[in-house]
Amino acid sequence: MKKVLIGFVIAVMAIVIAGFIAPRHIEVVHTSTIQAPATAVFNEVNDLERWADWSYWNQLYEGDMKVVFGEIRSGTGGSYTWDGDESGKGKITITESIPFQSIKVDLDFMEQGTAKSWYTFKEEGSNTILTQGFRSDMGMNPIMRLVGIILLKPEMNNAFRHNANQLQKITRIRP
């Protein structure tokens, strides 16, 4: 019993130490090629009402996440709030929209903190190089830092791949 207790204490200390060593900021960047013009891809991302058609998070929490749009629904100043038992509460706001080039987004997860996201669109021939990015400060909590590395980074990569695949499908249907 004493060895089990000592082992448990050592394991907990190792997790706490690993958490303090883990980076405070999490950043994930994903680049993909969409076979569509930058105007088509940009228009899907710039219009928040269209996010339900391609966004990983909107589709993951479909049926749970109640979305309420702000007065502005696309471009700079566009926003919506969400609320759901599984999705939690939050707000998304487009802080900068440069037509057919880039979009910057602020995410507010209420009690869970904030994050920044961005999209860039670079036309190459008839294709668009789409770069999606996400950055969040995980704070000083060592457990949150570990959650960021172990769970958040892989989930964001899944989200970005999903988004790119959905945007590819949608821009074929709605050029």
TASUL-V851336 format. One record per pair of residues at least 12 apart in sequence whose C-alpha atoms are under 8 Angstrom apart, sorted by the first residue. I is the first residue (numbers start at 1). J is the second residue. If there is no record, write none. Layout:
I&J + I&J
//
This chain:
15&143 + 16&142 + 16&143 + 17&142 + 18&142 + 18&146 + 19&141 + 19&142 + 19&143 + 19&144 + 19&145 + 19&146 + 20&140 + 20&141 + 20&142 + 20&145 + 22&142 + 22&145 + 22&146 + 22&149 + 23&145 + 24&137 + 24&138 + 24&139 + 24&140 + 24&145 + 25&135 + 25&136 + 25&137 + 25&138 + 25&139 + 26&134 + 26&135 + 26&136 + 26&137 + 26&138 + 26&148 + 26&149 + 26&153 + 27&133 + 27&134 + 27&135 + 27&136 + 27&153 + 28&133 + 28&134 + 28&135 + 28&153 + 28&156 + 28&157 + 29&131 + 29&132 + 29&133 + 29&134 + 29&157 + 30&131 + 30&132 + 30&133 + 30&157 + 30&160 + 30&161 + 31&129 + 31&130 + 31&131 + 31&132 + 32&129 + 32&130 + 32&131 + 32&164 + 33&127 + 33&128 + 33&129 + 33&130 + 33&164 + 34&127 + 34&128 + 34&129 + 34&130 + 34&164 + 34&167 + 34&168 + 35&126 + 35&127 + 35&128 + 35&168 + 36&126 + 36&127 + 36&128 + 36&168 + 36&171 + 36&172 + 36&175 + 37&123 + 37&126 + 37&127 + 37&128 + 38&100 + 38&101 + 38&121 + 38&122 + 38&123 + 38&127 + 38&128 + 39&99 + 39&100 + 40&171 + 40&174 + 40&175 + 41&121 + 41&128 + 41&167 + 41&171 + 42&99 + 42&100 + 42&101 + 42&102 + 42&121 + 43&100 + 44&167 + 45&103 + 46&74 + 46&75 + 46&97 + 46&103 + 47&73 + 47&74 + 47&75 + 47&78 + 48&73 + 48&74 + 48&78 + 48&79 + 48&80 + 49&69 + 49&73 + 49&74 + 53&166 + 53&170 + 54&162 + 54&163 + 54&166 + 54&167 + 54&170 + 55&159 + 55&162 + 55&163 + 55&166 + 56&159 + 56&160 + 56&162 + 56&163 + 57&159 + 61&86 + 61&87 + 64&83 + 64&84 + 64&85 + 64&86 + 64&87 + 65&82 + 65&83 + 65&84 + 65&85 + 65&86 + 65&87 + 65&88 + 66&82 + 66&83 + 66&84 + 67&80 + 67&81 + 67&82 + 67&83 + 68&80 + 68&81 + 68&82 + 69&81 + 74&94 + 75&94 + 75&96 + 75&97 + 76&94 + 76&95 + 76&96 + 76&97 + 77&93 + 77&94 + 77&95 + 77&96 + 78&93 + 78&94 + 78&95 + 79&91 + 79&92 + 79&93 + 79&94 + 80&92 + 80&93 + 88&109 + 89&109 + 89&110 + 90&107 + 90&108 + 90&109 + 90&110 + 91&107 + 91&108 + 91&109 + 91&110 + 92&105 + 92&106 + 92&107 + 92&108 + 93&105 + 93&106 + 93&107 + 94&106 + 100&121 + 101&120 + 101&121 + 101&122 + 102&118 + 102&119 + 102&120 + 102&121 + 103&118 + 103&119 + 103&120 + 104&116 + 104&117 + 104&118 + 104&119 + 105&117 + 105&118 + 113&137 + 114&136 + 114&137 + 115&134 + 115&135 + 115&136 + 115&137 + 116&134 + 116&135 + 116&136 + 117&132 + 117&133 + 117&134 + 117&135 + 118&131 + 118&132 + 118&133 + 118&134 + 119&131 + 119&132 + 119&133 + 120&132 + 130&164 + 132&160 + 134&156
//
